[in-house]
Amino acid sequence: MSELQTYIEVSTPAGVRIAQLDQYLKLAYARAVNDVGALVLELDPDSDASMFQRDARLGVWRNGALDTECVWFVRKIRRVLSNSGERRLRVTAYSATDLLRRRIVAYNAGSAYAAKSDYADDMMKAIVSENLAGGATDADRDWSDYLTIDADTSEGEEIDKAFSRRNVLTVLQEIADASAQAGTRLYFDIVTPTPGALVFT
């Protein structure tokens, strides 16, 4: 069996491909269930750092497929020394679920945007829509040009929840936990089923 062919695809924050990296010194990454995963990429210190602008997207490709169906958003670039004293350019990125961690539910208590009764999975999709996508009442918070949301499937448990001014990721985690405790385990994610796409599922 041939060795897996792995490369890193670098795209702009909007998902436009700008480079392919076939050579690197270190690559380590791990997804997290209903949470944010992390990726660390280390390159030759003379590598062009300009392609790694803040929120540039990294995709790990193995044998023609995007590994874990996920892209990673660059958040930190720095020059470091390895354990053996070698200079390296280190890029740290987080899975797309980090977008959920960056937002709060920006609505007042008691409003339909901050308190809901619904199937848990449908509730999560509504919260993401209203705080990151087309359902947002503030156009500056609408990323629907980049982020779409799967259709409702009503597979979770029916729950009631209030969550005004709370972190979006934390609220989704609590909803998933509440559904699991009631009998139905749920998983949420932001995936990239096609190049450039971001889909909350």
C-alpha positions in Angstrom: 0.0 0.0 0.0 1.4 3.4 -0.9 2.1 6.0 1.8 -0.7 8.6 2.4 -0.1 11.7 0.4 -0.7 14.7 2.7 -0.6 18.4 2.0 -1.9 21.6 3.6 -4.2 23.9 1.5 -4.1 27.6 2.5 -7.1 29.8 1.7 -8.1 33.3 2.5 -10.5 34.0 5.3 -13.2 33.9 2.6 -12.2 30.5 1.5 -10.3 31.3 -1.7 -7.4 28.9 -2.2 -4.0 30.7 -2.4 -1.3 28.0 -1.7 -0.5 24.4 -1.3 2.1 23.3 1.2 3.7 19.9 0.6 6.7 20.4 2.8 6.5 21.1 6.6 8.5 20.2 9.7 5.5 19.3 12.0 1.8 18.9 11.7 -0.4 17.9 14.6 -4.1 18.4 15.0 -7.1 16.9 16.9 -10.8 17.4 16.6 -13.0 17.8 19.7 -16.6 16.5 20.0 -19.0 19.5 20.5 -16.0 21.7 21.1 -13.0 23.5 19.5 -10.1 21.5 18.1 -6.6 22.8 17.5 -3.9 22.4 14.8 -0.2 23.3 15.0 1.9 23.6 11.8 5.6 24.1 11.9 7.6 25.2 8.8 11.0 26.3 7.8 11.7 29.7 9.5 12.2 31.4 6.1 8.7 30.3 4.9 6.5 33.1 3.6 4.4 34.1 6.7 2.3 36.6 4.8 -0.1 33.8 3.6 -1.1 33.1 7.2 -3.1 36.2 7.8 -5.5 36.1 10.7 -8.4 33.7 10.0 -6.8 32.3 6.9 -8.2 28.8 6.5 -6.0 25.6 6.5 -7.2 22.3 5.2 -5.4 19.0 5.7 -5.8 16.9 2.6 -5.0 13.1 2.5 -5.2 11.2 -0.8 -7.5 13.7 -2.4 -10.0 14.1 0.6 -10.2 16.9 3.2 -9.3 15.1 6.4 -12.0 15.2 9.1 -14.1 17.4 6.7 -12.9 20.4 8.6 -10.9 23.6 8.0 -8.9 25.4 10.6 -8.7 29.2 11.2 -5.3 30.7 11.8 -5.1 32.7 15.0 -1.4 32.9 15.9 1.9 32.9 14.1 5.3 33.1 15.8 8.9 32.0 15.4 10.0 29.4 17.9 12.9 27.1 18.8 12.3 23.3 18.6 13.5 21.0 21.4 16.7 20.5 19.4 17.2 24.3 19.1 16.1 24.7 15.5 14.3 27.8 14.4 10.8 27.3 13.1 7.7 29.2 12.0 4.8 27.9 14.1 1.2 28.5 13.0 -1.6 27.7 15.4 -5.2 27.4 14.1 -8.5 26.3 15.5 -11.4 24.3 14.0 -14.2 26.2 12.5 -16.3 25.6 15.6 -14.2 28.4 17.1 -16.5 30.8 15.3 -19.2 29.8 17.8 -16.9 30.5 20.7 -16.4 34.1 19.4 -20.0 35.1 19.7 -22.5 35.8 22.4 -26.3 35.6 22.2 -26.7 39.4 21.7 -30.3 39.6 22.6 -32.2 40.7 25.7 -33.7 38.3 28.2 -37.3 37.3 27.4 -37.0 37.9 23.7 -37.7 35.1 21.2 -34.0 35.2 20.3 -32.9 34.5 23.9 -35.4 32.0 25.2 -36.9 29.0 23.2 -38.9 25.9 23.5 -38.0 23.5 20.7 -36.3 20.3 19.6 -32.7 20.6 20.9 -31.1 20.2 17.4 -33.5 22.7 15.8 -32.9 25.1 18.7 -29.2 25.0 18.1 -29.6 25.8 14.4 -31.8 28.7 15.2 -29.3 30.1 17.7 -26.5 29.9 15.2 -28.6 31.5 12.5 -29.7 34.4 14.8 -26.2 35.1 16.0 -23.9 34.2 13.1 -26.0 33.9 9.9 -29.1 35.1 8.0 -31.3 35.2 11.1 -29.2 37.9 12.8 -31.0 41.2 13.4 -27.7 43.1 13.1 -26.2 42.9 9.6 -22.7 43.2 11.0 -23.2 39.8 12.7 -24.5 38.1 9.5 -22.0 35.7 8.0 -24.5 34.0 5.7 -22.2 34.7 2.7 -19.8 32.2 4.3 -21.8 30.1 6.7 -24.9 28.1 5.9 -27.0 26.0 8.3 -28.4 22.5 7.7 -32.2 22.2 7.6 -34.1 21.3 10.8 -34.6 17.5 11.4 -36.2 17.6 14.9 -34.1 14.6 16.1 -33.3 15.9 19.6 -35.4 16.0 22.7 -37.8 18.9 23.3 -36.4 21.3 25.8 -36.9 24.8 27.2 -33.9 27.1 27.6 -33.1 30.8 28.3 -29.7 32.1 27.3 -29.5 35.9 26.9 -26.0 37.3 26.7 -24.4 33.9 26.9 -21.5 32.5 24.8 -23.0 30.7 21.8 -20.7 27.7 22.0 -21.4 27.2 25.7 -25.1 27.4 25.1 -25.0 24.8 22.3 -22.9 22.5 24.6 -25.6 22.9 27.3 -28.4 22.1 24.9 -26.6 19.0 23.6 -26.1 17.9 27.3 -29.7 18.5 28.1 -30.8 16.4 25.1 -28.4 13.6 26.1 -29.7 13.6 29.7 -33.3 13.3 28.3 -32.4 10.4 26.1 -31.0 11.6 22.7 -27.3 12.4 22.2 -26.6 15.2 19.8 -23.5 16.3 18.0 -22.9 19.7 16.3 -20.1 20.9 14.1 -19.1 23.3 11.4 -17.9 21.3 8.4 -16.6 22.0 4.9 -18.3 19.5 2.5 -17.2 21.4 -0.6 -14.2 23.8 -1.1 -14.8 27.2 0.5 -18.1 26.2 2.2 -18.8 26.3 5.9 -21.9 24.5 7.1 -23.3 24.3 10.6 -24.7 20.8 11.1 
